[in-house]
């Protein structure tokens, strides 16, 4: 909806996590609809504070009028990025897909270097925060998995995303076996980064390049009768909303209409009586942190609905806090204090539940919360696989 429909009720301001801890950020109303009324195409952008917005989308979820402050701010971030030199951190994170490819190829050396004092000192000079450990690259990516095709009635094209591909392919392999256990044919289509890191770091051209490639690839599978299933909530938000929105890529609507969150997809099949999971008891007490981007997808909490079917499992749902990391946002030195304060608030609420471990759909959330708390963090799919006796055979 047009920014001019903003009625200045400030509900978005009340729901902004960054504004709570960083007074340098004026909030979603002022940096979004209010500032937009005075922005001119004839004048160079000077509002560098738009870069302090983490794009958590909580303002959009809260707005009673359907205004999208985060989208307005995102457009302002892109314009600022085009008119001003990028910092080293912005350049590196915008090209995260290529850096992760290199990191995976050199995994043993890259992981060792990132953990050294010299490595951390170098990262800090580049404007990269090191307050939590970096995720470890996997030498064998999910993309390198052996391709198999079956003849099942249900066919899924798995959009696994960069986090699973480069850092946690073991989770990806479990998800593949989970789907296959329900007699679903799973393929790994040719795919690139969803484009969100490039978009979030001011490189709209690169984000569009990734988007066009992904749309071309996924469209072929959709035409062949495949459903697209994603597991990263941020990737999903990019596929469903940003491709049609700020990127404005032809063919994006087809992707949005045929793409599903993994847990949303499994619930759909259960409700349509196509599958009947035989969940076994899992004696765990978990704090389930709901990622901001899962809320922004407006799917409800499908993983929570599935987990409620598992005997012995106790889940404390925490959906009122942002982890603070937000992909590459919290890894920038300029946002470090904000990310830590938000993360510690989320951790304090998790600790009050008395849960032994954390669970979150987003790899970024898991990194942040595990790093700040010292607790183990799981993807919901891992717990579902545990209940069904599905393991990663390569471990």
HUSUL-V86910 format. One record per residue. N is the residue number from 0. RES is the residue in one small letter. PSI is psi in radians with two decimals (999 if undefined). Layout:
n res psi
N RES PSI
N RES PSI
This chain:
n res psi
0 x 2.60
1 x 2.46
2 x -0.40
3 x -0.19
4 x -0.06
5 x 2.24
6 x 0.16
7 x 0.68
8 x -0.28
9 x 0.26
10 x -0.65
11 x -0.65
12 x -0.73
13 x -0.44
14 x 0.12
15 x 1.98
16 x -0.62
17 x -0.74
18 x -0.52
19 x -0.55
20 x -0.19
21 x 1.73
22 x -0.24
23 x -0.36
24 x 2.15
25 x -0.11
26 x 2.86
27 x -0.55
28 x -0.86
29 x -0.70
30 x -0.23
31 x -1.77
32 x -0.75
33 x -0.85
34 x -0.55
35 x -0.53
36 x -0.32
37 x -0.01
38 x 2.43
39 x 2.43
40 x -0.31
41 x -0.15
42 x 2.51
43 x 2.45
44 x 2.32
45 x -0.10
46 x 1.33
47 x -0.29
48 x -0.21
49 x -0.42
50 x -0.24
51 x -0.22
52 x 2.29
53 x -0.07
54 x 0.71
55 x -0.33
56 x 0.13
57 x -0.52
58 x -0.69
59 x -0.60
60 x -0.54
61 x -0.43
62 x 2.15
63 x -0.15
64 x 0.05
65 x 0.19
66 x 2.59
67 x 1.38
68 x -0.69
69 x -0.63
70 x -0.68
71 x -0.75
72 x -0.70
73 x -0.74
74 x -0.68
75 x -0.62
76 x -0.71
77 x -0.74
78 x -0.76
79 x -0.71
80 x -0.59
81 x -0.46
82 x -0.11
83 x 2.66
84 x 2.46
85 x 2.55
86 x 2.87
87 x -0.69
88 x -0.75
89 x -0.72
90 x -0.74
91 x -0.80
92 x -0.51
93 x -0.57
94 x 0.52
95 x -0.61
96 x -0.78
97 x -0.66
98 x -0.66
99 x -0.61
100 x -0.80
101 x -0.74
102 x -0.63
103 x -0.73
104 x -0.61
105 x 0.54
106 x -0.92
107 x -0.77
108 x -0.76
109 x -0.76
110 x -0.71
111 x -0.75
112 x -0.71
113 x -0.43
114 x -0.13
115 x 2.81
116 x -0.67
117 x -0.76
118 x -0.79
119 x -0.65
120 x -0.70
121 x -0.78
122 x -0.73
123 x -0.64
124 x -0.46
125 x 0.01
126 x 0.36
127 x 2.26
128 x 2.60
129 x 0.48
130 x -0.34
131 x 2.71
132 x 2.51
133 x 2.57
134 x 2.57
135 x 2.29
136 x 2.55
137 x 2.25
138 x -0.65
139 x 1.96
140 x 2.91
141 x -0.55
142 x -0.52
143 x 0.02
144 x 2.56
145 x 2.26
146 x 2.28
147 x 2.56
148 x 2.35
149 x -2.94
150 x 0.60
151 x 2.79
152 x -0.70
153 x 2.31
154 x 2.27
155 x 2.32
156 x 1.98
157 x 1.98
158 x 1.72
159 x -0.39
160 x 2.89
161 x -0.67
162 x -0.86
163 x -0.73
164 x -0.85
165 x -0.44
166 x -0.69
167 x 1.05
168 x -0.34
169 x -0.67
170 x -0.71
171 x -0.74
172 x -0.64
173 x -0.72
174 x -0.71
175 x -0.82
176 x -0.55
177 x -0.86
178 x -0.73
179 x -0.50
180 x -0.33
181 x 0.35
182 x 0.81
183 x 2.24
184 x 2.11
185 x 2.25
186 x 2.70
187 x 1.69
188 x 2.71
189 x 2.27
190 x 2.74
191 x -3.14
192 x 2.50
193 x -0.43
194 x -0.16
195 x -0.73
196 x -0.71
197 x -0.74
198 x -0.77
199 x -0.21
200 x 0.41
201 x 0.33
202 x 1.34
203 x -0.61
204 x -0.77
205 x -0.70
206 x -0.74
207 x -0.63
208 x -0.79
209 x -0.76
210 x -0.78
211 x -0.75
212 x -0.76
213 x -0.71
214 x -0.75
215 x -0.75
216 x -0.88
217 x -0.57
218 x -0.68
219 x -0.70
220 x -0.67
221 x -0.74
222 x -0.46
223 x 0.12
224 x 0.23
225 x 2.53
226 x 2.47
227 x 2.24
228 x 2.25
229 x 2.79
230 x -0.42
231 x 2.17
232 x -0.57
233 x -0.71
234 x -0.76
235 x -0.74
236 x -0.66
237 x -0.81
238 x -0.78
239 x -0.56
240 x -0.87
241 x -0.57
242 x -0.69
243 x -0.49
244 x -1.86
245 x -0.50
246 x -0.54
247 x 1.03
248 x 2.24
249 x 2.42
250 x -0.05
251 x -0.55
252 x -0.67
253 x -0.71
254 x -0.79
255 x -0.64
256 x -0.23
257 x 0.31
258 x 2.47
259 x 2.50
260 x 2.49
261 x -0.85
262 x -0.59
263 x -0.70
264 x -0.77
265 x -0.71
266 x -0.69
267 x -0.79
268 x -0.61
269 x -0.79
270 x -0.47
271 x 0.12
272 x 0.52
273 x -0.47
274 x 2.67
275 x 1.49
276 x 2.41
277 x 1.42
278 x 2.35
279 x 2.84
280 x 2.37
281 x 1.90
282 x 1.48
283 x 2.63
284 x 2.01
285 x 2.55
286 x 1.99
287 x 1.79
288 x 2.12
289 x 2.03
290 x 2.55
291 x -0.70
292 x -0.37
293 x -0.73
294 x -0.71
295 x -0.43
296 x -0.30
297 x 0.74
298 x -0.05
299 x -2.70
300 x 1.31
301 x -0.62
302 x -0.66
303 x -0.67
304 x -0.68
305 x -0.76
306 x -0.49
307 x -0.31
308 x -0.14
309 x 2.08
310 x 2.47
311 x -0.18
312 x 2.29
313 x 2.15
314 x 2.22
315 x 1.98
316 x 2.16
317 x 1.84
318 x 0.28
319 x 0.15
320 x 2.62
321 x 2.41
322 x -0.43
323 x -0.34
324 x -0.82
325 x 1.00
326 x -2.11
327 x -0.16
328 x -0.94
329 x -0.24
330 x -0.03
331 x 2.35
332 x -0.63
333 x -0.43
334 x 0.09
335 x -0.85
336 x -0.73
337 x -0.83
338 x -0.71
339 x -0.76
340 x -0.77
341 x -0.72
342 x -0.73
343 x -0.60
344 x -0.77
345 x -0.73
346 x -0.68
347 x -0.67
348 x -0.63
349 x -0.78
350 x -0.54
351 x -0.38
352 x -0.39
353 x 0.13
354 x 2.64
355 x -0.35
356 x 2.95
357 x 2.66
358 x 2.44
359 x 2.55
360 x -0.39
361 x 2.26
362 x -0.62
363 x -0.78
364 x -0.75
365 x -0.73
366 x -0.86
367 x -0.88
368 x -0.66
369 x -0.71
370 x -0.67
371 x -0.43
372 x -0.44
373 x 0.10
374 x 2.76
375 x 2.49
376 x 2.36
377 x 2.66
378 x 2.44
379 x -0.59
380 x -0.54
381 x -0.68
382 x -0.69
383 x -0.75
384 x -0.66
385 x -0.74
386 x -0.54
387 x 0.04
388 x 0.43
389 x 2.21
390 x 2.84
391 x 1.89
392 x -0.31
393 x -0.07
394 x 999
